[in-house]
Amino acid sequence: MRFLISLLMSVLLSSTALAAASAPPSSDDEGSSGGSGNRFLMLFSSGNEDEDEYVEEEDDPRSFTMPAVVAPLAENDRLTGFAYVLVRMRVAQGHDVWRMQENTHYALDLMTRTAFREDLSTEDGQALNREAAVAAWSQALGEYYGAGAIETLEIRSFDVRLFAR
């Protein structure tokens, strides 16, 4: 009987040791050398105060956000930096949203060429002139996709990278 009890005890101890060795580290083990490795926390802020305004529209099947457009910024014909702009397009009723979205790379190229051809920066060259950019890009995209194909074009956000002086 003692043999059976000692065998049962050794099995229990070895299974407990095996379970402890294979268990994931607890929250107390994060800083120890036996932890599970590197952990990163990355936080980003777009800098847009009115970001919550757009949450409701994200499920609109006729709208999509284009990849970032690069627009040069200039003051007195001197390059001061670049603006990286996120543009959201809403396709008008009766037009093929999927075709327009599939051809986004052509539209992006057209918008970038327009930004380099026309001055879309503010007078001091420190930011993007939103109204001028929307007007220029709406006209260019209207010619590409066809008149009336775009219901709205709005700048969601932009990030400015200025050159050091």
Helices and strands as residue ranges (DSSP letters): H 2-22, G 27-29, G 51-59, E 63-65, E 69-75, E 78-91, H 97-102, H 104-117, H 130-145, E 150-162
